Amino acid sequence: MLRRAFLVTILATAAATVLGAPDERVILVLGDSISAGYGLTAGSGWVTLLQQRLAVEHRPYTVVNASISGDTTAGGRARLDALLTRYRPAITIIELGGNDGLRGGSIDAMRQNLDAMTAAAQKAGSRVLLVGMRIPPNYGTAYVQRFGATFGEVASARKAALVPFLFDGFGEDEAMFQPDRIHPLAAAQSKLLDNIWRGLQPLLDAAGKTG
C-alpha cells in the first residue's frame, strides 16, 4: 500500500514538474492516504481535481502532490524542508494528523509538528493551509476533543488558513467511504475539493494581488 502510494506520488510530482510552465507557481500538498488517493483509480483524487479546477479558472499553478499513505505529522515534518527547497511553493497545503490520531499518538507532539511545518513553510515564503481532521471516539472524549481543536489552534497561532474538517458535509455518510470507513470513495473527491477550495481560494486571490 505504501509503496504504491509512493510511486503514484513520484509520478504525480514528476508530471507536475515537467508540465509546469516557467511562470507557474507551485501548490505543494503534503498529506497522507486521503490526499495520495488510496484505493482510487490514478488521477481521480481531489488533488488531481484541484489541478483541473485551477486550469479551468486560468490560475497559473502547478500542483505537486507529495502525499504518502500512512504518513504522520512527524513524517511530514522530516520531509518538508527538502520539498520546500526543491519546489519553492507559493502555497503549502498540510493534510496530516489523521494517522497520529488513529494510532493514539501524542497530541502535544502532533501540535509541535504541525506548528514546525507551518513555520518552516511560512519562513520559506509559502502561504499555508492547514487541513483539520476528526477521529472516532476510540480514545475517549477528552482525546478526541483535544485532537480536533489542535488544527485550529495552530492555524490561529501562526495566522495560517484553515479547513476545519476535511470531511465536512459527508463525514457521517457511510455511502461516501470505502469499506474501511476511513478513505473516501471517488464520488466524494469533489466534496473534498470543495472543502479545500473554501480555505484555498482566499490564498489564491491574495497571491494574485501581490504577484
KAJOCOR-V8599 format. One record per residue. OMEGA is omega in radians with two decimals (999 if undefined). BURIAL is 1 if it has 16 or more other ideal C-beta (glycine too) atoms within 10 Angstrom, else 0. D_FIRST is the distance of its C-alpha to the first C-alpha in Angstrom with 2 decimals. Layout:
BEGIN
omega=[OMEGA & OMEGA]
burial=[BURIAL & BURIAL]
d_first=[D_FIRST & D_FIRST]
END
This chain:
BEGIN
omega=[-3.12 & -3.12 & -3.14 & -3.13 & -3.13 & 3.11 & 3.09 & 3.14 & 3.13 & -3.14 & -3.12 & -3.12 & 3.11 & 3.13 & -3.14 & -3.11 & -3.11 & -3.03 & -3.08 & 3.09 & -3.08 & -3.08 & -3.13 & 3.06 & -3.10 & 2.90 & -3.14 & 3.07 & 3.14 & -3.02 & 3.14 & -3.05 & -3.14 & 3.13 & 3.09 & 3.10 & -3.13 & 3.09 & -3.10 & 2.99 & -3.13 & 3.11 & -3.11 & -3.11 & -3.05 & -3.13 & 3.06 & 3.09 & 3.08 & 3.12 & 3.14 & 3.14 & 3.10 & 3.12 & 3.13 & -3.13 & 3.10 & 3.06 & -3.00 & 3.13 & 2.95 & -3.14 & 3.07 & -3.10 & 3.13 & -3.10 & 3.14 & 3.10 & 3.12 & -3.06 & 3.12 & 3.09 & 3.09 & 3.10 & 3.11 & 3.12 & -3.13 & -3.07 & -2.88 & -3.06 & 3.14 & 3.13 & 3.12 & 3.13 & -3.07 & -2.98 & -3.12 & -3.03 & 3.01 & 3.14 & 3.08 & 3.08 & -3.12 & 3.14 & -3.11 & 3.14 & -3.12 & -3.14 & 3.03 & -3.09 & -3.13 & 3.12 & 3.13 & -3.10 & -3.14 & 3.12 & 3.08 & 3.11 & 3.11 & 3.13 & 3.13 & 3.14 & 3.11 & 3.14 & -3.13 & 3.11 & 3.13 & -3.14 & -3.13 & 3.14 & 3.12 & 3.12 & 3.12 & 3.10 & -3.10 & 2.97 & -3.02 & 3.00 & 3.08 & -3.10 & -3.09 & 3.12 & 3.01 & -3.09 & 3.09 & -3.03 & -3.05 & -3.03 & 3.07 & -3.05 & -3.08 & -3.14 & -3.11 & -3.13 & 3.12 & 3.12 & -3.08 & -3.10 & -3.01 & -3.09 & 3.13 & 3.14 & 3.11 & 3.14 & 3.14 & -3.10 & -3.10 & -3.11 & 3.08 & 3.06 & -3.03 & 2.83 & -3.01 & -3.08 & -3.05 & -3.10 & -3.11 & 3.08 & 3.12 & -3.05 & 3.14 & -3.09 & -3.09 & -3.14 & -3.14 & -3.04 & 3.00 & -3.07 & 3.13 & 3.12 & 3.14 & -3.02 & -3.14 & 3.07 & 3.09 & -3.12 & -3.11 & -3.02 & 3.09 & 3.09 & 3.06 & -3.14 & 3.13 & 3.12 & 3.09 & -3.05 & -3.14 & 3.09 & -3.05 & -3.02 & 3.10 & 3.09 & 3.10 & -3.14 & -3.14 & 3.13 & 3.12 & -3.13 & -3.06 & -3.08 & 999]
burial=[0 & 0 & 0 & 0 & 1 & 1 & 0 & 1 & 1 & 0 & 0 & 1 & 1 & 0 & 0 & 1 & 0 & 0 & 0 & 1 & 0 & 0 & 0 & 0 & 1 & 1 & 1 & 1 & 1 & 1 & 1 & 1 & 1 & 1 & 1 & 1 & 1 & 1 & 1 & 1 & 0 & 0 & 0 & 0 & 1 & 1 & 1 & 1 & 1 & 1 & 1 & 0 & 1 & 1 & 0 & 0 & 0 & 0 & 1 & 0 & 1 & 1 & 1 & 1 & 1 & 1 & 1 & 1 & 1 & 0 & 1 & 1 & 1 & 1 & 1 & 1 & 1 & 0 & 0 & 1 & 0 & 0 & 1 & 1 & 0 & 0 & 1 & 0 & 1 & 1 & 1 & 1 & 1 & 1 & 1 & 1 & 1 & 1 & 1 & 1 & 1 & 1 & 0 & 0 & 1 & 0 & 1 & 0 & 0 & 1 & 1 & 0 & 1 & 1 & 1 & 1 & 1 & 1 & 0 & 1 & 1 & 0 & 0 & 1 & 0 & 1 & 1 & 1 & 1 & 1 & 1 & 1 & 1 & 1 & 1 & 0 & 0 & 0 & 1 & 0 & 0 & 0 & 0 & 1 & 0 & 1 & 1 & 1 & 0 & 1 & 1 & 0 & 0 & 1 & 1 & 0 & 0 & 1 & 0 & 1 & 1 & 1 & 1 & 1 & 0 & 1 & 1 & 0 & 0 & 1 & 1 & 0 & 0 & 0 & 0 & 1 & 1 & 0 & 0 & 0 & 0 & 1 & 1 & 1 & 0 & 0 & 0 & 1 & 1 & 0 & 1 & 1 & 1 & 0 & 1 & 1 & 1 & 0 & 1 & 1 & 0 & 0 & 1 & 1 & 0 & 0 & 1 & 0 & 0 & 0 & 0]
d_first=[0.00 & 3.80 & 5.50 & 5.27 & 6.26 & 8.57 & 10.07 & 10.74 & 12.33 & 14.39 & 15.62 & 16.54 & 18.38 & 20.09 & 21.28 & 22.55 & 24.39 & 25.99 & 26.99 & 28.28 & 32.04 & 33.88 & 35.20 & 31.92 & 30.50 & 26.88 & 24.91 & 22.05 & 19.19 & 17.61 & 15.07 & 11.87 & 9.42 & 12.72 & 13.83 & 10.72 & 10.97 & 7.93 & 9.04 & 11.87 & 13.59 & 13.60 & 16.61 & 17.08 & 15.94 & 18.68 & 18.52 & 19.49 & 22.07 & 23.41 & 24.11 & 25.87 & 27.96 & 29.02 & 30.21 & 32.12 & 33.80 & 34.63 & 33.06 & 32.45 & 29.00 & 25.92 & 22.63 & 20.23 & 16.71 & 15.55 & 12.87 & 9.64 & 7.24 & 8.77 & 11.78 & 15.23 & 18.71 & 19.29 & 16.44 & 17.69 & 21.18 & 20.53 & 19.19 & 21.66 & 24.83 & 23.55 & 22.26 & 25.63 & 27.50 & 25.73 & 25.73 & 28.58 & 27.35 & 30.06 & 27.78 & 24.74 & 22.67 & 21.04 & 18.56 & 17.50 & 18.58 & 16.80 & 14.62 & 17.90 & 19.61 & 17.25 & 17.50 & 21.24 & 21.44 & 24.73 & 25.77 & 28.23 & 25.59 & 23.50 & 26.75 & 27.59 & 24.30 & 24.62 & 28.25 & 27.71 & 25.19 & 27.60 & 30.53 & 28.99 & 28.14 & 31.60 & 33.27 & 31.69 & 33.33 & 30.39 & 30.77 & 28.10 & 26.61 & 25.03 & 22.91 & 23.55 & 21.57 & 22.82 & 21.48 & 22.67 & 25.79 & 24.30 & 25.68 & 29.02 & 30.81 & 31.68 & 28.14 & 26.88 & 29.83 & 29.53 & 25.85 & 26.62 & 29.69 & 28.17 & 26.84 & 30.28 & 32.08 & 30.29 & 30.77 & 34.41 & 35.08 & 33.67 & 35.00 & 31.63 & 30.71 & 28.77 & 26.80 & 27.62 & 24.89 & 22.08 & 22.25 & 26.03 & 27.72 & 25.08 & 23.35 & 25.37 & 24.82 & 22.37 & 22.73 & 20.83 & 17.58 & 14.89 & 15.64 & 13.85 & 16.58 & 14.53 & 13.04 & 15.91 & 16.45 & 17.60 & 21.10 & 20.64 & 19.55 & 23.23 & 24.04 & 21.55 & 23.20 & 26.62 & 25.95 & 24.75 & 27.69 & 30.25 & 29.42 & 28.86 & 31.96 & 34.49 & 32.81 & 32.95 & 36.57 & 37.50 & 36.02 & 37.99 & 41.18 & 40.80 & 39.77]
END
